[in-house]
Amino acid sequence: MSDTPRPTFRGKLQSSLKHFLVERARWPVDRASLAALVDMGLTNAQIAAYFAVAPDDVYMLREEYNLLHPPRD
């Protein structure tokens, strides 16, 4: 048995998201991708940080895609 701590689910999720977003996704994302991030509970600020855009940019895209409910941030 190893003494190395196992990564948490949240840590794995964040690592996977960073890899996906850095390697594959570009801003602006499609509606389905943004909806998935919102459904996972990420805030506008968190989504903005992954894409290196302003939280207002995320808000405006959510508004365009009608994804403001429930509101975040």
N, C-alpha and C positions, 0 to 999 in steps of 0.2 A: 504494500500500500504506500502511496506517495504522500509526502507532506505538503505538496504543492496545492494551494487552494484552487478549487474549481471555480471557473468563471460563473458569475451569476447570469440568470436569464437576461436581466436588463443590460448587463455588460455585453453579452453576446449580441443582443438586439442592436445596441448602439454601435458596436463594431461592424455588424453587418450593414447597418444603414450607412455608416460612413463609407464603407467600401463601395456599396451600390451607388451612392450619390456622387462620390468622387470619381469613380471609374466610368459610370454609365450615364447618369442623368445630367441634363443641362436645364437651365432656367430659361423660359418658363416650362414647367412640366405639364403633362396632359392632365385632364380632369381626373381620370381613374387613379393616377399616381398621387395626386394631391389629396384626393378623398381617402386613400389608404393611409397616408400620413396623419391626416386629421382623425380618422377612425382609431388609429393607434394611440391617440391622446396627445400627440405632439402639439405644442403651442405654436403660434405664429413666429415667435422669437426663435424657438428651436428649429423650425423648418428653415427660417431665414439663415440661421447660422450654418446649417448644412450646405446651403446653396450659395452662401456668401452674398446675400441680398438683404435689403432692409425689411424689417417686419411689415412695414406698410406695403411693400411689394407683394408679400404673401397675402395680406389682407385683401388687396385689390384683386388678386387672382382668385381668391376664394369667393369674393363678391361676384366676379365675372362668371365663375362656375356654379354659383348659387350653393356654396358650401359654408355659409356663415352660421349654420345652426348645428350643434350648439356653439355659441360664440367662444372663442379662445382669446386670451390676453385682454 
